[in-house]
């Protein structure tokens, strides 16, 4: 049931952002909240507990609005959630709303993993290539993982492009093992 409720609030926020022309501001605000909320254990704990006591929920909603100084639409969302005792859903609603807003704008998120931190020039070149592949603007979530040895892996939605050295070596090894009993002329 909470998934349905989260989806309902996210849809309402997205539609309000579109209707009010506040798309970019709301996306930026949600991106900021996405980093603040998970990082604060105290904030998560307060959000979970506040809904069990109506006065605490309303008070926390007001304090959050003052502390975060969010866009009016997000401030209104906080008020509604505190009045309906659903503040614990706020982090999920913000994440889903951000995804829906980016989808509305045609922006695809790419999870790109490389063996090392890439220079700005390398990042810019990869973004150009990824936008060509995705046929849309992309937002890249840059990650490093030395275990892939070299190259990179890019996930665009359900597609995985694996150009890592680790995968290439594994494919070559598998190919060699398949040929082990066969004669090569």
C-alpha positions in Angstrom: 0.0 0.0 0.0 2.8 2.5 0.8 4.2 2.0 -2.7 0.9 3.1 -4.2 0.8 6.1 -1.8 4.4 7.1 -2.6 3.6 6.8 -6.4 0.5 9.0 -5.9 2.4 11.7 -4.1 5.3 11.6 -6.6 2.8 11.9 -9.5 1.2 14.8 -7.8 4.5 16.6 -7.2 5.6 16.0 -10.8 2.3 17.3 -12.2 2.5 20.4 -10.0 6.1 21.1 -11.0 5.2 20.8 -14.7 2.0 22.9 -14.3 3.7 25.6 -12.3 6.8 25.8 -14.6 9.0 24.9 -11.6 10.5 21.8 -13.2 14.2 22.7 -13.1 13.9 24.2 -9.6 12.2 21.1 -8.2 14.6 18.7 -9.9 17.6 20.6 -8.3 15.9 20.6 -4.9 15.2 16.9 -5.1 18.8 16.2 -6.1 19.9 18.1 -3.0 17.5 16.2 -0.8 18.6 12.9 -2.3 22.0 13.5 -0.8 20.9 15.0 2.5 18.2 12.6 3.6 20.1 9.3 3.3 23.2 10.8 4.9 21.5 11.8 8.1 20.7 8.9 10.4 19.0 11.3 12.9 16.8 12.7 10.1 15.7 9.2 9.0 15.0 8.2 12.6 12.9 11.3 13.3 10.9 10.9 10.1 10.1 7.3 11.1 9.0 8.2 14.6 7.2 11.4 14.0 4.2 9.9 12.3 3.2 8.0 15.5 2.5 11.2 17.3 0.4 13.8 15.4 1.8 16.9 17.1 5.4 15.6 16.6 4.7 15.0 12.9 3.4 18.5 12.4 6.2 20.0 14.3 8.9 18.0 12.5 7.3 19.0 9.1 7.5 22.6 10.0 11.1 22.3 11.3 12.2 20.4 8.1 10.6 23.2 6.0 12.6 25.8 7.9 15.8 23.9 8.0 15.8 22.8 4.3 14.2 26.0 2.9 12.8 24.0 0.0 11.0 25.2 -3.0 7.3 26.1 -2.3 6.0 22.9 -3.9 8.3 20.7 -1.7 7.4 22.8 1.4 3.7 22.2 0.6 4.5 18.5 0.3 6.1 18.5 3.7 3.1 20.2 5.2 0.7 17.7 3.6 2.7 14.7 4.7 3.0 15.9 8.2 -0.8 16.6 8.4 -1.6 13.1 7.0 1.1 11.5 9.2 3.1 10.2 6.3 6.4 12.0 6.8 8.3 8.7 6.8 7.4 8.5 3.1 9.2 11.7 2.2 12.6 10.2 1.2 10.9 7.7 -1.1 8.6 10.3 -2.6 11.6 12.6 -3.3 13.6 9.8 -5.0 10.6 8.6 -7.2 9.7 12.2 -8.1 13.2 13.0 -9.3 13.2 9.9 -11.5 9.8 10.8 -12.9 10.8 14.4 -13.6 13.9 13.3 -15.4 11.9 10.8 -17.4 9.5 13.6 -18.4 12.5 15.7 -19.6 13.9 12.7 -21.5 17.0 12.5 -19.4 18.3 8.9 -18.9 20.5 8.0 -15.9 23.6 6.0 -16.7 25.6 4.1 -14.0 29.1 4.2 -15.3 31.8 2.2 -13.6 35.5 2.6 -14.5 38.7 1.1 -13.1 40.0 4.6 -12.1 38.8 8.1 -11.8 38.4 9.6 -15.2 39.7 13.1 -16.2 37.1 15.7 -17.2 38.1 15.3 -20.8 37.5 11.5 -20.6 34.2 12.0 -18.9 33.0 14.6 -21.5 34.0 12.2 -24.3 32.1 9.3 -22.6 29.0 11.4 -22.0 29.0 12.3 -25.8 29.2 8.6 -26.7 26.5 7.6 -24.1 24.1 10.3 -25.3 24.6 9.0 -28.9 23.8 5.4 -27.7 20.9 6.5 -25.5 19.6 8.9 -28.1 18.9 11.4 -25.3 20.5 13.5 -22.7 22.1 11.5 -20.0 23.0 12.1 -16.3 25.9 9.9 -15.3 26.4 8.3 -11.9 30.2 8.0 -11.9 31.7 5.1 -9.9 35.1 3.5 -9.7 35.9 -0.2 -9.1 39.5 -1.3 -9.6 38.4 -4.9 -9.9 37.3 -4.3 -13.5 41.0 -3.8 -14.2 40.4 -1.3 -17.1 37.8 0.0 -19.5 34.3 0.7 -18.2 30.8 -0.7 -17.7 27.8 1.4 -18.5 24.2 0.6 -17.4 21.4 2.5 -19.2 18.1 1.3 -17.8 18.1 -2.5 -18.5 21.0 -2.3 -21.0 24.5 -3.2 -19.9 27.5 -2.2 -22.0 30.5 -4.0 -20.6 33.8 -3.0 -22.0 35.8 -3.8 -18.9 39.1 -5.5 -19.2 38.0 -8.1 -16.6 35.1 -9.1 -18.9 37.2 -9.2 -22.0 39.8 -11.5 -20.2 36.9 -13.7 -19.0 35.5 -14.0 -22.5 38.9 -14.8 -24.0 39.4 -17.5 -21.3 36.0 -19.0 -21.9 36.7 -19.1 -25.7 40.1 -20.8 -25.1 38.5 -23.4 -22.8 35.8 -24.1 -25.5 38.6 -24.6 -28.1 40.7 -26.8 -25.8 39.6 -30.1 -27.4 39.1 -28.8 -30.9 41.8 -28.8 -33.6 42.7 -25.4 -34.9 44.1 -25.4 -38.4 
